[in-house]
C-alpha cells in the first residue's frame, strides 16, 4: 500500500503511464482504485518482455521506497525536507492506531480524502 507522503503527482503520472503501457501490451486492465493496484503494476512490469515497461516499473518502485537520511529532527528545514523527515521516521507501534479495513481513499483537488 502506498503512504500519503509517497503519493504525489510524479507517482500518479508514473502509475498512469505504466498502467496504459501494460494495458496495450498485455490487455490487463488495472484500476488505480484497487487496493492491490501498485503490487499488480509492479509484478506485471517485472514480468514484461518490453524494456520500457520494466524500466517504468523500476522507476515506480524507486519512487515508493521510504526516504532516509534526514537526522536533525526536522528543525530549521524547508517544507519538503520536513515532510521527508516525517516519512523517514518509524512510527511507534504502541501509539499507532490501526486503520479500519473498510476505509476508502479518493483524491479531490490534490487532497487525499479518507471515507
Secondary structure, DSSP 4 states (H G I P E B T S, - for coil): ---TTT--HHHHHHHHHHHHHHHHHH-----TTSTTHHHHHHHHHHH-S-HHHHHHHHHHHHHHSPP----STTTT--HHHHHHHHHHSPPPTTTPPPPPTT--EEEETTEEEE-
